[in-house]
Amino acid sequence: MLATPAHAADTLASYVGTYLHEEIVVEAERKVLNRPSRLIAIEAKATDSWRPEWSATLDMLAGHPRFSAAYGVYLGDRTIVNGQVTVLPLAEFSRRLWAGEIF
């Protein structure tokens, strides 16, 4: 069964939310307080084409010292670099996330 774009976006949002929650819990349990905080901006779109204007806010956030990276995630099939924003297909983003390359 093929996933609809809305289903894929909901799945990604749920997955990323769960992953972030688990990372926060692990960090709190380890009491890693001497490491400076860093933020990663992520925006997901349920579409197979990425519009350059969607990168504007991410690009602005990526310029802030607390942010170490900015990612767009979409249902397309190619990686796009737009300013400081790396836009990844959902499958590639998932692979990098699981591999520990995002956080």
N, C-alpha and C positions, 0 to 999 in steps of 0.2 A: 504494500500500500504506500503510495506516495504521500508525503507530508505536504500539507498546504503551507503557503508562506506564513500565515498567521500561527499555525501550529508550530512551525519551526522557530518562529520568534518567541513564542511562549515557552517552548522547551529550552531555548537558549537562556532566556531571562531567568527561568527557574534554576537551571544548571549553574549559571554564573552566581546567582544569589546564594545558592547552597554552598558553592565552592568558597565564596567570600566569607560566608558565615563560619564555615569550618576553619578557614585560615585564621580568622580573628580569634576563634576559640582556642586553636592550637597555640597561637602567639600568646594569648593571655595565660594559658596553662604553663607555658614555658617561661613566662615572665621576662620576655625579651624586651626590656624597657630601655636598654642602653643603645639600641639601634635607632637611628633617626627614621621617622615615619616617611613613607613614600606613597604616593597615590598614583593610580592608573585610571585614566578616563576611558570608558568603553561605551560606545553607542551602537545598538543593533537595529537594523532595518529589515523588515520582511519584504524584500524586493530583490530582484536579480540584477539591478543596476544601481550604482552609487552616484548620487548627485554631489558635485563638488561643494555646494553650499552647506551640505550636512557636516562637512569637516571644519567649518568656521569656528564653532564653539570648542570643538575638540582641539583645534590648533591653538586657540587662545589659552585653554587650560594647560596644554603641553608646554607653553612658554612660562608657566608659573613654576617657581623653584621646588615646590612640594610634589609636583607631578613628574614622574620619571618616564611616562610614555602615554600615548593616546592611540586607541584603536577604534576603528569602525568595523562592524561585522555585518555581512550581508549574504544573500543567497546566490550571489554571482559566482563566477569561476576563476577570477583572476585577482592577484594582489595589486593594490593601487597604493602609491605613496603620494600623499597630497599635503605638502608642507611638512609639518612634524607628525602628521597622522598616517598610520599604516592601516589600510583598509584590507581586511582579510575575508575570504570566503568562510562560511560557517565551519566547514570540515577542517580547514587549515587552522582556524582559530582554536577549535576544539583540540586538535593535535598538539598545538603549541601550549595550550593551557595544561593539558595532561602531562606534557613533557617538562613542565616547570619553566617554560621560556617566556611566559607572560608575567608571572609573579616571581 
